[in-house]
């Protein structure tokens, strides 16, 4: 203030919240998001029906899908959505766990803030707890697993799908996921890499979930270029070309002057010769299947059909790369470069009718480095949910193969960390000790939510779990058995998860909680007048 006159630093209409009210507001928003997905946790979790502005429906209990679909306005809530996205990219599973944990950490932090503990002290305590938690996961809770332990991989995939709507068919789907990932695993030096993007997923509604199948090769959502081409080619020799089989237009503007009728004919003949030459070049290499990324002229298709060559045009670049990995073919830029050594091989290339559409199956590849899964289901919503479940299972199996460490599911890992961190807290000392204890309590939210969603008494379950993890006969593998709500050994029930899912979930949750707690001033610019879709609104800082 200057002699009673206020000095306006910020633009008129800017909203500003400071100190405690800013922190409380942010925590409330983040917790609201966590509460929205909390009921979807675990095999007994409920589903959400999301209707977008166009009236399209999504039915799912996949945490990240729910948060992506919901239009979130509050800036702090958006940060929580980012946690789910990161978790999904890194591990594929555990998105709901990460969000519920973040919400619970903030809830516990709020109690500490009310006791006048500074946010920096809380965040420091959380970091200490996180480091100790990561150490415990690595040294004490995680169990090494060998890459050829199929039973364990199937258990991980089944657990990842347990919370999804495909409960009835999850055993078959889990086997499909494990077989698919094992086909695409690569060993680079010491490291094992399982890139899930090399598995192509196509979905068609019709049939039942049980009709979902793994195909040793690639399925393309394309039909052959000409009706007179063979429907099936056995012992296929496949050429992959990423240029067009058409007459090129010149870069510069050009005109052709034709003075007599003969010239028209010779012009057309020349064009025809060019097309024939293209087909001759393909035939000369011994290829009987031609797949291009760009277009193929109708006349070329006609000549290819005459030669009995099966051709597909305008295939996506990503599909072309997967075909190359599956068949061993090399992608060439133009027909001039094509030679017989560039061709790939497959037992069969066949056009089949699936549902209402024609699709091309490239199958029987020798040692394919890329495979496909064809998902079937009664309705479109079912196939979409199966796809989401399979994506989770594939990522989880690839995490186990890459890291080789698993830990018990069913809330066992969280409750064990919680019990051990409570014992560790006094050694920290100072006010940070309270934050470490708060972190330990927050971890109990996972088994609590699992029991609650199963329709059981969460308090009784939690007391039973704490007893099983503490004291003389402590067993770190005891979690919530959702059949009866009692504590049970998760190894015996085959409920296992990759350690990476747990590691990522607690570190993402701590990062976002720290970020929200450190904000003590929210300055929001005035919203500009509504702009048409795609235009920018106001900015939140």
N, C-alpha and C positions, 0 to 999 in steps of 0.2 A: 504493500500500500504506500502511495506517495500522497501525503496531505489528504488522505481520505479518497483519493481517486484510484479505482482499480486499474491495474495494467493488464490488458488482454494479450497474452502471449499466443494462445491457441486461437485458431479460426473460430468464428462464431458458429454455434450449433454443434461444436465438438463435445461429445460426452466423455466425462472422465470419472473414473472410480479409483480411489486410492486406499492404500493400507489394507486393514482387515476385511472391509466389505468387498474389495476387489478379489482377494484370495478366496473368501467364502463363496462368492458368486461363481468363480471358476471351479471350485471343488464341487459345488452343487451340480453344475452342468456336466462335469466329467462323471460324477456318480450316477446321474440320471441315465447317461448312455450305458454305463456298466449294468445298471438295474434292468435296462431294456433287454439285454441279452442273457442275463443271469439265468432266467428260467429255461434257456435252451441247453444248458450244460448237462452233459452225460447222456447215457442211453435212455433214461426216462424223461429227458428234457422235452418241452413242448415246442411246437412249430410256430412260426410267424407267417402270416399272409400279408404280403406287401403289394399294394396296388399303386402303380405310378400314375403320373398325370395323364398318360394316354389310356389308362384303364387296363394295362397289361398286368397280369398277376404272376407273382413269384411265391411259391410256398417252400419254405426252407427252415432249417434250424442251424444253418452254417453261419457262425458269428460274423465272418468277414462279409458274406453276401448280404446279410441284414444291414450291416453298417454302411456298405457301399450304396445300397438302394435307398436308404433313408436320407432325406435331404436335411443335413445338419447345418444349423445357422450359427450356433454359438462357437466362437473361436477356440475355447478350451475343449469343447466336445469334439471339435475337428481333430484335435491332437490325439484324442483317444482312438478315433477312427484310423488314424495313421498307424497306431500301434498294431491294430488288427491286420492292416495291410502288410506291414513289415513281417509280422509273424507268419502270414500266409505265404509270402515270397520265400522266406527262409526255410520254413518247416512244413507248410501245407496244413498242419494241424495245430490245435492248441490256441486258436484265435480267441475263442470265448474265454478260455482260462486266462490269457494275458489281459484281456479287458476287465474281467471280474477282479483280477489281482490289482490292477491299476486303481480301480474304483475303491477297493478295500484299503489300499495303502493311503489313499487320500482321506478316507473316512477316519482312519486311525490318526493320521497326521493332524486332522482337525481338532481332535481331543487334546493333542499336545500343544497346538497353537493356543487353545483356550487357557492352557496352564502357563501361558506366556513364555513358551520355549521358542526360540528364534528359528525361522524356516531354514536358515543355513545349517543350524545344528541338526535339525531333523534330516536334511538331505545328506549330511555327512554320515549320520548314523545309518541311514538306508544304504549308503555306499559300502560301509563296513560290513553290514549284514549281507549285502549282495556278494561281496568278495568271499566271505566265509561260506555262503550258500553254494557258490560255484565250486569252491574247493570240496565241500561235502559231496556234491553231486558227482564230482570226478573221482574222489578217493574212496568214499564210503558207500554211496547209494547206487551208483551206476554199476552195471555188470557187463563185462566184455562178452561179445557174441561173435561167433565165426560167420563168415559170409555164406558158408554152405549149410548153415543151420536153418533148413527150410521151415521147420515147425515154428521157430521163433519169429521168422519173417512173416509167416501167415498170421501168427498171433498179433503182431504189431498192426498189420493191415486190418484185421478183424476189429481190434480195439478202436482204430481210427474211424472205422465205419459204424461202430456201435451206437454212436449218438445220432446217426442219420436215419432218414426214413426208409432205408433199404434193409432194415433189420433182418427180414426173412431170408434174403438171398445173400447175406454178407459172406457166408463161407465160400460160395462159388466165386463171388466177385474178388474176395481176398486172394484166392489162388490165381485168378487171372492177373491181378495186380502184381503179385510176386513173380510170376512167370515172365510178364512183360518187362519188368525192371531188370530181371536177371539176364535177359537177352541183350539189353543195351549197355550193360556195365562195361566200362573200359578201365584198364590199368595203365596209368601213366607214371612210370617210375615206381615210387613208393605209394603214390596216392591211388585211391579208387574213385572213379567218377561215374556217377549214374545220372545222366542228364535226362530228366523226365520229358523235356520238350521233344525228344526223339520218338515219343510214343504218340501216334496220331489217333485222336478219338473222334469217331463219327457217331452221331446218334440218329435213330429213325424210330418214330413211334409205331406201334404195332407189335404183336407178339407179347411176350412177358419178359420180366427182368431176367428170368432164367435163360432166355435165348441170347443174352449178351455173350459175345465170343471174342477170343483173342485170335488174331490172324497173323501168321508168320509172313509178314509182307505188308503191303500198303493197300488201303482201300481209297479210291478216288471218287469223289462225288461228280463223276463225269460219265457221259456215254460216248460210244465210238463216233468218230467224225462223219461216217457215211453208212447208210443202211446196208450197203452191199459188202461191207467189210466183214470178215469172219467174227462170230460172237466169241469164239475162244481160240487162243493160240497156245498150243502145247510147246514145251521146250523153247520158251520165248527168248529172243535175243533183243535186248531193249536199247534203243538209242534215245538219249535225252538231249534236247536242243533248246537253248533259250533265246533263239531268234525266230523271226516270222518266216514262213514259207510263202511269201507273196512277192509281187514285183515291187521293188522299192520306188517310192516317189523321190524325185530329185530334190536336193536341198534348195537349189536355185530355181527361180521361176523359169519354166521352159514351155515352149509350144511345139507341137508337131504339125507340120503342114503336109496335108495329103492332097495330091492334085488329081489322082485318078482312082478308079475302083480297085484296080490291081494292087495299088499300094496299100489299100485298107486290108486286103486279104493277106499280103505279105507281112504287114504289121501284126495281124492277129496270129499268123503262123509262127512268127518269131516269138510272140508271147507264149504260145503253146509249147514251142521247143524249150523255152526256158523252164516252164513248169515240168516238162518231161525229164529234163536234165536233173532237176531237183530229185525227182523220184528215182532216177537211175543211180544218183549218188547214194541215196539211202539203201537201195537194193544191193549196190556193189559191196557195201560193208557186210552184208549178210544179215542185216537187221530185219526182223519181221514185226517189230512193234516200234512205233515212233511216238514220242511224247514231247510236246513243245510247250514252252511257257507263253508264247505269243500265238497269233492266229495262223491258220493254214488256208490258203485260197481254195475255193470250191473245186476248181479244176484239178488242183493237186490232190485233193481228197479223192476225186474220181479215179485218177491214175493209181493212187495208192491202193484203192479198193480193188482195182483190176489186178494188181500185183499180189493181192491177198495180204497186204500189210495193214495191221491194226493201228489206227492213229487216234491220238487224243490231242486236242488243242486247248490253249488258254488254261493251263494247269498252273496253280499258284507256285511261286518261287520256293516257298517253304516245303511244299509237297515234292517239288522236283529234287530238293536237297535230301529229303527223307528217302525218296526213291533211289537216289544215288547210294545212300548208306545201306539200303536194304538189298539192292541188286548188284552192287559193286560197279555200276556204270559211272562214267565220267560225264559231267555236263559240258557240252561243247557250245561255242558261241555261234558257229555257222556250219552249214553242211560241208563247206570246203575242208574244214578241219576234221570232220568225222572219219574215223577209221575203225577197223574191226576191233582194235584193242580197247576202244572206248565203250564198247557195248557191255551192258549188264546182262545177267541171266536170271530167269525164274522158271519154275516148272510150268506155270500156267498164267496167262493173262486172259481174264474172262469178264464179259459184261453180264451182270445178274440183276434181276429185279428185286429190290428190297422195298417193301411197302409200295408206295406209288412211284418210286424213282428207280431209274437205272443207275447202277454204280459199277465201277470197274475194279475187279479184284486182281492184284498182282501177288500171287502166292507161290509157296514152295521155293523161297529164296534160300540159297546156301548160306548159313550163318549170318542172318540179317542183323545189321547194327541199328535197325529202326523197324518198329512193328506197329500194328494198328489194333484198336479195340472197337468193335461195333456194338453200340449200346442199343438195346431194345427195351420197350416198356409200353404199358397200356396207353398212356397219354403223354402229351408233350411235357407236362409238369413233372411226371415221373421220370422221364429220360433225363431232364435237366438235373433233378436231384441225384439220380444215379451218377451222372457225370461229375457233379460236385463231390460226391462220396469217393468216386474212383480217383479223382485228382488228389484228394487228401491221402488216400491209401498209397498211391504211387509215390507221392513225395515222402511219406513216412518210411516206406520200404527203402527208398533211395538214401534217406538220412541214415538208416541203420547200416546199409551196405557201405556208405562213405565213412561213417564214424566208428561203427562196430561197438557201440555202447547202448544198452537199454536200461530202463528202470521200471519199477512196478507202477501200474496206473491206479485208477479208482481212488485217487486222493492219498494213496500211501506215501508217495514221494513228498507231497506237500506237508503232510502231518509229521513225517519223520524230520524234515528240515525244520519245522516249527519247534518240535521238542528239543532238537539239538541246538537251535539258535537261542532258545530261552536259557539253556544252560551256559551258552557262550556269552550271553549279554553282560553278566556281572564283571567279566574280565575286561570289558571295554571301559567301564567306569565313566564318570562324568555324565553330562546330560545326554550324550549320544547313546548311553545304555538304554534310555527310555525309547529312543527311536528304533534300536535293534529289537527291543521287546515288542514294539508296535508292529514291526515287520514280521516277527514270528507269529503274532496273533492274526495278521492279515492273511497269512498262508492258510489258516484254518478255514477261510471262506470257501475254498474249493471243495473239501469233503462235506462241509456244511451244505453248500448248494446242491451237491450230488444227492445227499440224503433227502433234502427238502424236495427236490424235483422228483424223487422216487416216491414221495408221499409218506416218508418216515419221519420219526421225531429226531430232528437234527441234533438236539442237545444230548440225548441219550447216546446217539451214534458217536458223537464227538468225544464224550467221556470214555466210551468203550475203546475208541481208537487211541486216545492219549494213554490209557492204561496199557494197551498192547505194545506201544512204542517206548514205554518208559519202564524202568525197573529191571529186575533180574532177568526175566525171560523175554526181554524186548525182541520183537521181530520187525525189522524195518519194512517188510513186504506186506504188512497188514493194511488193507484199505476197506472201503465200503463195498459190501456185497449187495448189489441192487436188487437181488432176488428177494432177500428178506430184511434188508436194512441193517444187518449185523456186520461186525468186523470179521474179515476173512483174509486168508493168505492169497494175494493176487497172483502169485506165480502158479499156484495150483489151479486157479480159475482162468489161467492164460490171459490175464489182462496186463499187457505190457506196452510201454511207449518208448520211443527213442529219447535218449537223454538230451538230444539237441532241442527237442520241443520244450522241455522243462527249462533248460538253460536260457533259451531265447525268451521264453515267456516271462521269467522273473527279471531278466535284464531289461527287456522292453518296458515292463510295468514300472520298474524303478526309474528308468530314464524319463518317462512321461510324468511320473509323480513329482520328480525333482523339478522338472520344467514348470509344472503348474504351481508348485509351492514357491518358486523363486519370483513369481510375478507379483509385484505389489502395486502396480499402477496400470490401469487399462485405459488407453486413450483411443477412443473410436471416432473416426471422422464422421461428419454428417453424411448420411446416406444421400446420394444424388437421386434425382427423379428417376423412376423406373425406366430402364432402357429395354429395347426389344431383346428377345432371347439372344444370348451370345455376347451382349454388351456388358461392360463392367459396372457393378454397383459401387457401393462405398467400400472403403478399405478398413480392415481392423488391424491395429498395430499392437 
